Amino acid sequence: MGRFLPSNVALEFSVQYESVIAYGACRFIEDLDAKRAALFGLIAKYFPALRPGQEYRPITDQELMRTSVYLIGIDSWSGKRNWPERAKQSDEWPALAEEWFA
């Protein structure tokens, strides 16, 4: 989610957003090695410069046993994006001060 977008008309207030919806079959992963690989894969994707055993403690078996991991086989997906810089404003009402857009 991005910024909240104020307006000088109540029904034009908005928000910047992006979303994706995925459709497919979901299954529960029980194998500890598969769970560990999936979780480390997520960490590596979003924090590629950090390494387990160096910058952070690796996942323990006890942590994996109390963590649920699911695999989604995606059949289809869709997404949408609404990212205007400002919400619609009306000429029928005084304009908002620039401070609301900072």
PyMOL commands that set and color helices and strands:
alter all, ss='L'
color gray80, all
select helices_A, chain A and resi 10-12+32-46+61-65+98-101
alter helices_A, ss='H'
color red, helices_A
select strands_A, chain A and resi 4-5+14-15+17-29+69-82
alter strands_A, ss='S'
color yellow, strands_A
deselect
rebuild
show_as cartoon
